[in-house]
Amino acid sequence: MAVQTNVSHPTDSEAASAKPRQPFYARLGFQIVVGIVLGLALGFIAPHLAVQMKILGDIFLRLIKMIVAPLVFLNVVLGIAAAGDLKNVGRIGLRALIYFEIVSTIALIISMVIANLSGVGAGMHLVQSPEAAAAAHETYGKAAHVSFEHFLLTLFPDNFVGAFANGSLLQVLVISIGFGAAVLMLNTEQRASVEHALSRMSDCFFKFVDVIMKFAPLGAFGSIAFAIGSSGMSAVISLGYLLIVMYLSLAFFVVVVLGLVLRLYGFNVFRFLRYFKEEIFLLFATASSESALPRLFEKLEKLGCSRQSVGLVLPTGYAFNLDGTAVYMSLCVMFLANAYGVPLDLHQQFGLLLLMLLTSKGAATVSGGTFIVFAATVTASGLLPIEGLPILFGINRFTSQAVSICNSMGNSVATLVIAKSTGEFDESAARSEYTRVFGSSAGKVI
């Protein structure tokens, strides 16, 4: 297969290289950092006012979620069309799914080992009361009533528009794959006209993303201000050790595990993370993996990944490759077990690990994200007290910030790996992009 050289928005890159560098205060990354700092300050100084700023973060996340489903649809369909035939789509997709399972399993095993060695939750000596257990089951237990058959059924929408309206990423993926296959079945003239129309729509949506991103600093300010104003530091102090272990575990996974993967494919992990620094700031501020998805589509193509690899791997990864979610679930399972004095032998931990491998794949389909999926795992296991779920919900905002960064960077690495391993990567484009972003010497070593 010849190396693909098409980058989705060459005119944007050319325009960016022709312009003088923006002053630091005009850059999105700096503005997001300022929003985070101001949000932190307001949260501590005037917590009641800070709580009211939640509306800003909610508006921004609504705007992002509004754009995610059509972007996924357009990029998957265009990715399939660019692949040329269904055999090539299957080749990329199969490699991606194998990679996802291997890396997700590694994430779960590493975090289970760390959880056992660190003893998160030990010494809390919590006691489960029947009344609290019943209340927690009423609140969270509904998430557990998702059998494999029901999960399989929810993959297939019964309404084309409904899948987009509900924001069900897996259903949108199914529609996109079917529609992309239909495009490949058209004759040459029909296919060319459809691809051209979809490509222009994709360009327009990316411009729409640029408009939405102008509000990112305000969204970051509102989200952080609410998080600090509503919880203060009490939740952080009470579960501080768990947060520290989780952040260190996620950092270890990104820097060491993903770093080794990147090194095998010729990339430096720290330069890779610097390239996505604006998206990382945004993820930290919003605690939502979806917030960076539109920008990741664009920047991965500019980094040399072909449209078909980005369009196929990145959206699929958001549904099936949630490395940060895997780390979160492993640590929180052991936290509850230790906090309530529930002994889990290796056999039980292995069973929970297999259960988490399945349930973590549903994070994109269950309303409420990682925490609700974790609640489903705890309830379905029958081994752990679900009374502890409200305790963990108190720090959900802080854990979600790190988890979303790990999820997004894990999927970005996956896209790069699959693109390089299938011949869908343009190294000269990557070096050119690094030179544009980091300077003339940066492109020599990627």
C-alpha positions in Angstrom: 0.0 0.0 0.0 1.4 3.4 -0.9 1.9 5.9 1.8 -0.9 8.4 2.0 0.1 12.0 1.7 -3.2 13.7 1.9 -3.7 16.0 4.9 -7.3 17.2 5.4 -6.6 20.9 5.7 -3.4 21.9 3.7 -4.7 25.4 3.3 -4.8 25.9 7.0 -1.3 24.6 7.4 0.0 26.9 4.7 -1.8 29.9 6.1 -0.4 29.1 9.5 3.1 28.9 8.3 2.8 32.1 6.3 1.5 34.1 9.3 3.9 35.5 11.9 3.7 33.7 15.2 0.9 34.9 17.5 1.7 36.7 20.7 1.5 34.4 23.7 -1.6 36.0 25.0 -3.5 35.3 21.8 -2.8 31.6 21.8 -5.6 29.3 22.8 -3.4 27.2 25.2 -2.4 30.3 27.2 -6.0 31.5 27.4 -7.2 28.1 28.6 -4.5 28.2 31.3 -5.6 31.7 32.4 -9.2 30.4 32.6 -8.1 27.5 34.8 -6.2 29.8 37.1 -9.0 32.3 37.4 -11.5 29.5 38.0 -9.3 28.0 40.8 -9.0 31.5 42.4 -12.7 32.2 42.3 -13.5 28.7 43.7 -11.4 29.4 46.8 -12.2 33.1 47.2 -16.0 33.1 46.5 -17.2 29.5 46.4 -20.9 30.5 46.2 -20.3 32.7 43.2 -18.0 30.0 41.7 -20.8 27.4 41.8 -22.9 29.7 39.6 -20.2 29.6 36.9 -21.1 26.0 36.1 -23.4 27.3 33.4 -20.3 28.4 31.4 -18.8 25.0 31.5 -22.1 23.3 30.7 -22.7 25.5 27.6 -19.2 24.8 26.3 -19.6 21.0 26.7 -23.0 21.1 25.1 -21.4 22.9 22.1 -18.7 20.3 21.9 -21.1 17.3 22.2 -23.3 18.9 19.5 -20.4 18.7 17.0 -18.9 15.2 18.0 -21.5 12.9 16.4 -21.5 14.6 12.9 -17.7 14.8 13.0 -17.4 11.1 13.8 -19.8 10.2 11.0 -18.1 12.3 8.4 -14.6 11.2 9.3 -15.4 7.5 9.5 -17.3 7.6 6.2 -14.5 9.6 4.5 -11.9 7.2 6.1 -13.7 4.2 4.6 -14.0 5.9 1.2 -10.4 6.9 1.2 -9.4 3.3 2.1 -10.7 2.4 -1.4 -12.2 -1.0 -0.6 -13.7 -2.9 2.3 -10.7 -5.2 2.6 -8.4 -2.3 3.4 -11.0 -1.1 6.0 -11.0 -4.5 7.6 -7.2 -4.5 7.6 -7.0 -1.3 9.5 -9.9 -2.1 11.8 -8.7 -5.5 12.8 -5.2 -4.2 13.7 -6.8 -1.4 15.7 -9.1 -3.8 17.7 -6.1 -6.1 18.5 -4.1 -3.1 19.6 -6.9 -1.8 21.7 -7.4 -5.1 23.6 -3.6 -5.6 24.2 -3.1 -2.0 25.5 -6.3 -2.0 27.6 -5.3 -5.3 29.2 -1.9 -3.9 30.0 -3.5 -0.9 31.6 -5.8 -3.0 33.8 -3.0 -5.4 34.9 -0.6 -2.5 35.8 -3.3 -0.7 37.7 -4.4 -3.8 39.6 -0.8 -4.4 40.7 -0.4 -0.8 41.8 -3.7 -1.0 43.7 -2.6 -4.1 45.6 0.9 -2.7 46.4 -0.3 0.8 47.4 -3.2 -0.3 49.6 -5.6 2.4 48.5 -8.6 2.6 50.8 -6.9 0.6 53.6 -7.4 1.9 57.1 -10.7 3.6 56.4 -12.7 0.8 58.2 -16.0 1.7 56.6 -19.1 -0.4 57.4 -21.9 -1.0 55.0 -25.4 -0.5 56.4 -28.4 -2.3 54.8 -30.3 1.1 54.4 -27.4 2.8 52.6 -26.9 -0.3 50.4 -30.5 -0.2 49.4 -30.4 3.5 48.6 -27.2 3.2 46.6 -28.6 0.3 44.7 -31.7 2.4 43.8 -29.5 5.2 42.5 -26.8 3.3 40.7 -28.1 -0.3 40.3 -29.9 0.4 37.1 -26.6 0.6 35.3 -25.9 -3.0 36.2 -28.9 -4.4 34.4 -27.1 -4.3 31.1 -26.7 -7.9 29.9 -24.4 -8.7 27.0 -27.4 -9.2 24.8 -28.7 -5.8 25.7 -25.3 -4.2 25.1 -25.2 -5.9 21.7 -28.7 -4.7 20.8 -27.8 -1.1 21.8 -25.1 -1.1 19.1 -27.7 -1.1 16.4 -29.9 2.0 16.2 -33.6 1.8 15.3 -33.5 5.4 14.1 -30.9 7.1 11.9 -31.5 10.6 13.4 -32.0 9.2 16.9 -28.5 7.9 17.2 -27.1 11.4 16.5 -29.7 13.1 18.7 -28.9 10.8 21.7 -25.1 11.2 21.1 -24.6 7.4 21.2 -21.1 7.1 19.8 -21.2 3.3 19.2 -24.5 3.6 17.2 -23.0 6.5 15.2 -20.0 4.3 14.4 -22.3 1.5 13.2 -24.2 3.9 10.9 -21.0 5.4 9.7 -19.5 2.0 8.8 -22.6 1.0 6.9 -22.9 4.3 5.1 -19.2 4.2 4.2 -19.6 0.7 2.8 -22.5 1.9 0.7 -20.4 4.7 -0.7 -17.8 2.2 -1.8 -20.5 0.3 -3.7 -21.4 3.3 -5.8 -20.1 3.7 -9.4 -17.0 5.9 -9.9 -18.9 9.0 -10.8 -21.5 8.8 -8.1 -18.8 8.0 -5.5 -16.7 10.9 -6.5 -19.6 13.4 -6.1 -20.6 12.0 -2.7 -17.0 12.0 -1.4 -16.6 15.6 -2.6 -19.8 16.7 -0.9 -18.9 15.0 2.4 -15.4 16.4 2.3 -16.7 19.9 1.9 -19.1 19.3 4.8 -16.2 18.0 6.9 -14.2 21.2 6.1 -17.2 23.3 7.2 -17.6 21.4 10.4 -13.9 21.9 11.2 -14.4 25.6 10.7 -17.4 25.4 13.1 -15.0 23.7 15.6 -12.7 26.7 15.3 -15.6 29.0 16.2 -16.6 26.8 19.2 -13.0 26.7 20.5 -13.1 30.5 20.9 -15.3 29.8 24.0 -12.9 27.2 25.4 -11.3 29.6 28.0 -14.7 30.5 29.3 -15.7 26.9 29.5 -12.5 26.0 31.3 -13.1 28.9 33.8 -16.6 27.9 34.5 -15.9 24.1 34.9 -12.9 24.6 37.3 -14.7 27.3 39.3 -17.7 25.0 39.9 -15.5 22.0 40.8 -13.6 24.0 43.5 -16.5 26.0 44.7 -18.8 23.0 45.2 -16.4 20.6 46.8 -13.6 22.8 48.2 -10.7 20.7 49.3 -12.6 18.5 51.7 -13.2 15.7 49.2 -9.6 16.0 47.9 -8.2 15.7 51.4 -10.4 12.8 52.5 -9.5 10.7 49.4 -6.2 12.4 48.6 -4.1 9.3 48.7 -6.4 7.6 46.1 -6.1 10.7 43.9 -2.3 10.8 44.2 -2.0 7.1 43.4 -4.4 7.4 40.4 -2.6 10.5 39.0 0.8 8.8 39.3 -0.6 5.6 37.8 -2.1 7.4 34.8 1.1 9.4 34.4 3.1 6.2 34.5 0.9 4.6 31.8 1.1 7.7 29.5 4.8 8.4 29.9 6.2 4.8 30.3 3.8 2.5 28.5 2.7 4.8 25.7 6.2 6.3 25.7 7.6 2.9 24.9 5.0 2.3 22.2 5.8 5.7 20.6 9.6 5.0 20.8 9.1 1.7 18.9 7.5 3.7 16.2 10.1 6.5 16.1 8.4 9.2 18.2 9.4 10.9 21.5 6.6 10.9 24.0 7.4 14.3 25.6 7.4 16.0 22.2 4.2 14.2 21.3 2.5 15.5 24.4 3.8 19.0 23.8 2.3 18.9 20.4 -1.1 18.3 22.0 -0.6 20.6 25.0 -3.6 22.8 24.2 -5.9 19.7 24.0 -4.4 18.5 27.3 -5.2 21.8 29.0 -8.7 21.6 27.7 -9.2 18.1 28.8 -8.0 18.9 32.3 -10.3 21.9 32.5 -13.5 20.2 31.2 -12.8 16.6 32.5 -14.5 15.4 29.3 -12.7 13.3 26.6 -15.2 14.5 24.0 -13.9 18.1 24.4 -10.7 17.5 22.5 -12.0 15.0 19.9 -12.6 17.6 17.1 -9.1 19.0 17.5 -7.5 15.6 17.6 -9.1 14.7 14.2 -7.5 17.8 12.7 -4.1 17.6 14.3 -3.5 13.9 13.8 -4.0 14.4 10.1 -1.6 17.3 10.1 0.9 15.1 11.9 1.0 12.7 8.9 -1.7 10.1 9.7 -3.9 9.5 6.6 -7.6 10.5 6.6 -8.7 6.9 6.5 -6.6 5.9 9.6 -7.7 8.9 11.6 -11.3 8.5 10.5 -11.4 4.8 11.4 -9.1 4.4 14.4 -9.8 7.5 16.5 -13.6 7.3 16.8 -13.4 3.5 17.4 -10.8 4.1 20.1 -13.1 6.4 21.9 -15.6 3.6 22.2 -13.2 0.6 22.6 -9.9 1.9 23.9 -10.4 3.7 27.2 -7.0 3.2 28.9 -7.6 5.9 31.5 -11.0 4.3 32.3 -9.3 0.9 32.8 -6.8 2.4 35.3 -9.6 4.2 37.1 -11.8 1.1 37.5 -9.0 -1.1 38.7 -7.9 1.4 41.4 -11.4 2.2 42.6 -12.4 -1.5 42.8 -9.5 -2.1 45.1 -10.2 1.1 47.0 -13.7 -0.1 47.9 -12.5 -3.6 48.7 -9.9 -2.2 51.1 -12.1 0.5 52.6 -14.8 -1.9 53.5 -12.5 -4.8 54.4 -13.7 -7.1 51.6 -10.9 -9.7 50.9 -10.4 -10.3 47.2 -8.2 -13.3 46.3 -6.3 -13.5 43.0 -9.1 -15.6 41.4 -11.7 -12.9 42.3 -9.5 -10.1 41.1 -8.9 -11.9 37.8 -12.7 -12.3 37.4 -13.2 -8.6 38.1 -10.5 -7.8 35.6 -12.3 -9.8 32.9 -15.6 -8.1 33.8 -13.9 -4.6 33.6 -12.5 -5.5 30.1 -16.1 -5.9 29.0 -17.8 -3.1 30.9 -15.1 -0.5 30.1 -16.1 -0.9 26.4 -19.5 0.5 27.3 -18.3 3.8 28.6 -19.2 5.6 25.4 -22.7 4.2 25.4 -23.8 4.8 29.0 -25.0 8.2 30.0 -22.8 9.6 32.8 -19.5 8.2 31.4 -16.8 6.5 33.4 -18.4 6.7 36.9 -21.7 5.1 35.8 -19.8 2.3 34.0 -17.8 1.8 37.2 -21.0 1.7 39.2 -22.3 -1.0 36.8 -19.2 -3.0 37.3 -19.4 -2.8 41.1 -23.1 -3.7 41.2 -22.7 -6.5 38.6 -19.8 -8.1 40.4 -21.8 -8.8 43.6 -18.5 -8.7 45.5 -18.2 -5.1 46.6 -20.4 -2.7 48.7 -22.1 -0.3 46.4 -22.6 2.0 49.4 -19.1 3.3 48.6 -20.1 4.7 45.2 -21.3 8.1 46.5 -18.0 8.5 48.3 -16.1 8.1 45.1 -18.6 10.3 43.3 -17.4 13.2 45.6 -14.0 13.2 43.8 -15.3 12.2 40.4 -14.6 15.6 39.0 -10.9 15.4 39.9 -10.4 11.8 38.7 -12.2 12.6 35.4 -9.7 15.2 34.6 -6.7 12.8 34.5 -8.8 9.9 33.1 -9.9 12.0 30.1 -6.3 13.0 29.3 -5.2 9.4 29.4 -8.1 8.2 27.3 -7.5 10.9 24.6 -3.7 10.5 24.5 -4.1 6.7 24.4 -6.3 7.0 21.4 -4.0 9.5 19.7 -1.1 7.1 20.1 -3.2 4.2 18.8 -4.1 6.2 15.7 -0.4 7.0 15.1 0.6 3.4 15.6 -2.0 1.9 13.3 -1.3 4.5 10.7 2.4 3.7 10.7 2.0 -0.1 10.8 -0.5 -0.1 7.9 1.5 2.3 5.6 -1.0 5.1 6.2 1.6 7.6 7.6 3.5 10.4 5.9 6.7 10.9 7.8 7.7 14.0 5.8 4.4 15.6 6.8 5.1 14.8 10.5 8.6 16.4 10.3 7.2 19.4 8.5 4.5 19.8 11.1 7.0 19.5 14.0 9.2 22.1 12.3 6.3 24.5 12.0 5.2 24.0 15.6 8.6 23.7 17.4 11.1 25.3 15.2 13.6 24.4 12.4 15.6 21.8 14.5 12.6 20.0 15.9 11.7 18.3 12.6 15.0 16.3 12.6 13.9 14.0 15.5 10.2 13.3 15.8 
